[in-house]
């Protein structure tokens, strides 16, 4: 199934756009291309297999991880508010700060100091 990011905004005004293919039956990724835009304090990143992005999936709730840390110190976490079981519209859980270098739910680490921006 192809999922398209729509209206994804971070707390610094930047955005995430793109899509991913995910098979909930065997929890595997297909093609994906997600771009986060730059803001005044931080640069954006492109997450795709061609860029060397590593992926991971965590359940309960469904959380997708796109890891560019070894490429440009970016690491994107998309946490959905429920299990993805079929086609439909799924909301992202907004990011919640937990102090320096750590957050819960949806957000993006944006540099080697582990500064982050949160999905609002």
Helices and strands as residue ranges (DSSP letters): E 2-9, E 15-23, E 28-36, E 45-48, G 49-51, E 54-58, E 63-68, H 69-72, E 74-79, E 96-97, E 103-104, E 107-109, E 116-118
